Amino acid sequence: MINYSRRVLSNGLTLLVHNDNSTQLVAVNVIYKVGARDEHPTKSGFAHLFEHLMFSGTANVPDFDLPIQMSSGENNAFTNNDYTNYYIVMPKDNLEVALFMEADRMVNLDINQKSLSVQQSVVEEEYNERYKNKPYGDLWEILRTLVYKVHPYRWSTIGMDIKHVRDASLEDVQSFYDKFYTPQNSIVSVAGNVDPEKTLDLLETVFGGIAKGEEVVRDIPAEPEQIEQRRLVVHRDVPADMVYIIFRMGERASREFAVCDMISDILSGGSSSRMHQMLVKERRLFNSVNAYVTGSLDAGMFVVTGQPIEGISAQDAEDALWGALEEIKNSDISDYELEKVKNKFEVNTIFGEINVMNKAMNLCFYEMLGDIDIINNETKVFASITKEEIYAVSEKLFVKESSSVLHYLKNSKE
């Protein structure tokens, strides 16, 4: 159980505070509700670019990292298709330093041509290293464009084309900052050994004077229903073949997401899972198999994948994966199997709540979902899932006509 206190300021900023007396550390987390899905198709990659730019400093603090380090803290950030997350962890006595730093860069970020050029080069180097010069680096770029045709999930956080970041003007970047990096598009949480009411008052003192900014109006196109299977075969210089089958599924806040998450655990959650037992241990068709969900705010992906052993064709591997999906639709799920995945989810949730940084992040995330109480109710939701729901969702989801299939094959030696 994560207790929390909540306050929404007049400028639209949502504040969350959790008291944890077991630690002398404090975690400050800030979510900006901007990710790759908020970008324009001709100006993509900006959310990720800002993950870098936000460490460029302000007129007040030219070097963002230095005060954090001098306060015995650490900080970092990440971007995905739905949001951008920044966090700082440090001794609780230095909380005001972290809050000042976050409030300062929320409104005073020094966006200049020098810092922009530096970060454009950093992002382009990251793109070359992670996406172009690394085995399987372009895999998710290919998968996204295969699965999504209209929704901005069709490009990765690095952008649809690195040229968009490379050619970004100072005006483009300032406009993006002014639109999305505002209090009403943000959530700030503090978790640690703090007094909730006093901390909320402190947060209001630090952040309350920042101008609200314009309301973000989102007009994100819905992905049309897929009624025909999509297939693609690519060859790359990689050590082993990979086969992917992907289905679009319910958004993160839906009950369907929870059911799909449970199905993925039944299929591949550990060495005793169905796919591992059937396809790796018994039939010896794959070196590894996996099934997982993306957990996107909008309709996400249910991913089934495997690396076939040498000598097994991609088509035979795909047929075997389809067989595992058909089996979960038609075979009985034992009480033990169901209880095992439910217990695993509960244990993982409990262990995840031990870390003060995780709690700060989760508070922001579930608030962003639109119902922060999910943070304490999700284990109950998972516990309530029935076999009948699993059969019904599997029957609806695992349909060939609504699947996207990728054979990602190594180049022939011939």
N, C-alpha and C positions, 0 to 999 in steps of 0.2 A: 504494500500500500504506500503510495507516494502522496503525502499530504502537500497541499500547496495553497498559497494565497494569491489572489489575482486582482489586478487593478487595470483599468483602461484610462489613459490620460486624455485630456481634452484635445491633444494633437493626434489622437488615434493610436498611439503606441500602446501595445498590450504588455503588461508587466506580470511576471510570475516569480514567486519565491518559494523555495522548499527548504525547510529546516532539517539538517542532518547533524546531530550531535556527536556522531561517531568519528568525525574527521576534523582536522584543523585546516583543511584546504577549503577553498571556495571556487566554484566554477561559474563563469559568466558566459552565457551562450546567446548569440544573436542570429535569428533567422531573418533574412530578407526574402520576401515572397517573390523571387524572380529567378527563373531558370531558363534553360534553352527553349522551353515551350512559349516563353514570353517574347521571343525574338522574331524579327521579320525575316522571311526567307532570303532576302538580299543583304541582310545585315546580321548574320548569325555569329555565335561565338562570343558575344559581348558579356554574357553573364559570367562565363569562365574567365574572360579577360579581366573583369572586375575583381574576381577572387585574388588576382595578382595586384591590381592597381590599388586595392584597399590597404596594402602594406607599404605604399609609396610615401606615406607621411603627410603631415599637414603643416601649415605655417606655424602652429604651436609646437608640434612634435615632428621634426623632419625625419627621424628614424623611429618607426613604430616599434620595432623589436627591442630596442635598447632599454626603455623604461620597464618593459615586461621582464626582461632578463635581470635587470637591477633589482626588481621586486621579487626575485626567486620564482618567477612564473614561466609558463610556456604557453604558446598560442599557435593556432593553425586554422585552416579553413578548407572547405570542400564545396564543390558545385555539382549539381545534377540537373536533370531536365526540369525539375519542379521548383527548386529553391537553392539558395546559397547560404551556407552555415559558417559562422565564425565563432571560435571559442577561446577562452583564456582560463587557465587554472593556476592559482597561486595561493600563498598563505592567506587566511581570512583577514588578517590585519592589514593587508594591502588591497582590500576590495575596492576602495575608492580610486586607486590607480587604474584598475581595469575598467571601471565604469567611466572614468574621465576619457580614457583612450577610445572606448567604443563610441561615446557620445561625440567626441571631437571629430572622428573620421566619418560619422554619420552626416555631418553638416559642413565640415571644413576640409574635406579631402583636396589636396593640392594636385589638381589635374593640369599638367603642363606638357609641352611637347617632348621634353627630355624624358620624363617618367613614362609617358605613353610609348615612345620609341623603344625604350628599354624593355618594357613589358611585352610589347608586340614581338620583339625578338625572342624573349623568353618563351612565349606561347608557341611561336613558330618552331623553336627548337624542341619544345615538348612534343609538338605534333609530329615532327620528323622522327624523334626518338621512340615515341610510344605507338604511333599509328603507321608510319611508313617504313621504318627500319627495324621492326620487331616482328618475329613470327606471330601470325594471327592478329597483327595489329589493326588491320582494316576489317576484321570480322564483324564487329558490331556496327560499323558504318554500313556494311552490306546488309546485315540483318534488319537494321532499322528502315532502310529504304525499301526492303522487301515487304515488311509487315505493315508499314504506314505509308499511305499515299497522299494524305491531306493534312493530317494532324502534325504539328511541329515536333512530335516525338520522332519524326522521320530523320532528324539529324541528331548527332551526339553533342555533348556539351562543348567539344572543341570547335564545333561549327559545321555547317554544311560544306563550306569551302574555306580553307585557311586564308584565302585571298580577302575574305570579308574582314578578318582581324588585321591583316597586313595593311589594308587600304583604309582602315578606320580613321576618320578625321578627329581632330580635337573637339570640334563641334558635335559630332556624332556621339562621342564618348561622354561629353558633359551632359548632353541631352538624356542619355541613358541613366546617368547618375541622378540627375534632377528628377526623373520620372519614378525610378524604382527605389532609390535609397532614401526613403522618407520614413518618418515615424509611423504613419498609418499603414505602411506596407511592411512593417517590421514587428518582431516579437522579441522581447528580451527576458531572459530567465536568469535567476541566481540560485544556486544550490550549494548548501554548506552549513556550517555551524553559525547561523545568523538568526537574528530576531526578525521574523517575517514583516511585521508592521513597520519597524524602524527601517528595514531594508527597502520596503516599498516607498517610504517617505524619502529615503536617500535617492532612490532611482528617479522619483518624480522631480526632486531638486536638480538632478544632473541632466535628465532628458526632457523635462517638461517645457523648457524654454525653446526647444527646437520647433521651427515652423512645420505645420502639418504637411504641406505639399499638396499637389493635385491628386485626386482620387485616381487609382489605377483602374481603368475600365478594360476588361479582358474580353476579346471576341475571338476565342480560339475555335477553329473549325472542328466539328466532330468528324471522326473517321467513319466513312460509310460502312455498312455491313459487308463483310467479305463473303461472297457466294461461290467463289471458284478458287481452287487450290493454286498457289503460286509456287513455282519451282525454279531453282537456280543452281548451276554448277560452276564453281570457279576453281582454278588451279593456282597454287602459290608455292613458293619455296619454303615449305614447312616440313617438320619431321614426321608428321602423321596426319592421316585423314580425320576429319570431324564431320559428324552428321547432326543437323539441327532440325527439329520440328517445333514450330511456334504457333501458339493460338492466342488471340486477344481475349482478355478476361476482364472481370469487374474492377472498378477503381478501388483505391486503397481503403476508403472508408466503408465499403460495402460488405455485407455478410458473405457475398460470393468470394471476395478476396480471402476471407478466413477459411472458407471451405477449400479453395484452391491451394492455399498454403498447406493445409492438412493433407490434401491429396499428394502434393509434391513430397511431403515427408514420408508418406506411405510408400511412394514409389522409390525414393532414393535417400531417405534419411538414415544413413549409416550402413554398415556392412551387413546388417540383417534385413535390410529393406528389400522390397520385391524385385526391383530392377537389378540390384547388385547380385542378389541370390540367383536370379533366373538367367541373366545375360552375361555376368562376369564369372561367377563361380561354377554354375551348372553347365551352361551351354558354351562357355568360353569364347564368346563372340567379341567382347569388348575388353580393352584395358581399363576403361573407366566409363561410368554412366552418371548422369545427373538429371534432376528435374527441379526447377525452382521458379519463383514468381518475382516479377520486378517491383511490385509494390508502388506503382506510379499513382499520382493523384487522379489522373484521368485513366481511361481504360488501358490496362497494362498488358504484360505478356506472360504467358505460361510457357516456359522454355523446357524442352526435352532434348537432351543431347548425349552423344556418346562418341568415344574414340575407338573405332573398331581395331581389332588386332590385325597384324600383317596378314594379308591373304584373304580377308573378308571384304567383299565388295561393299561400296557405299549403299547400293540398293538392298543387299541382303541385311546390312546393318539397319537401314531405315525400316525394312519390313519387320525386323525383330523389335524395334522400338514401338511400332504400331501394335504389335502383338501384346506388348506389356500394357499399352493403353487400353486395348480391347479387354484385357483380362480384368483390369480394375472396374470396368463397366459391368462385367458379367460374372465375376467370381465373388464368393462371399468374403466379406471382411470380418475377421474374427474379433471377438471382444478384446482379446489380448493385444491385437495389432492396433486397434483403435485407442485403447488405453495407453499404450506405449507412446504413441505420438503426442497424445494430450499431455501426458506426464513430462515428456521432453520439452514441450513448449512452456509448460509452467516452470520447470527448473531453469530453462534458459532465461525466462523473464525475471525470475528471482535473482539469478546471478547478475543479470544485466543491471539490476537496481542497486547493486552494491557500490558501483563506481559513481562518484559524485558528478563526474563529467557526463556520463551517460544519462543521469537523471535530468541534468540541465538541458541536454539536447532533446530528450524525450518530451519534456514539458513543452518546449517550443514546437516540436513536431506535431504533437497531438492537438495543441491549440490551433495550429495551422490547418489541420484536418477539418476543423469546425466543431469538434466535440472533445474537449480536453479530458472529459471523464473516461474516454476510451482507454486512457493510460492505466486506469485501475480496473477496468471492466473487460479488457480483451481476453484475459485468461478465462473468464466466465463464458465469454462468447465461444471460445474454442472448446471449452468443456461441454457446451450444449450442442455441439454439432453431432448430428446423427448419421448412421450408415445410409439412411434413405436420402439424406441431402448429398452425401458423397456420390451415390449412384446417379442421382438426378443431375448434378453439376457435371460429372464425368460424361454422361450421355449427351448433354448439351454442348460441352466444350470440345471433346475429342472427335471432331468431325473433319474428314479429309477435305471437304469443300471449303472449309474456313481455316485451313492450315497454310502455313508458309514453310517450305522445305528448302534447306540449303545443304548441298554437298560441297564441303570445303576440302579440296583434295590436294595432296602434295604433288609436285611436278614429277612426271615420269623420268626415270634415269636414262631412258633410251634416247 
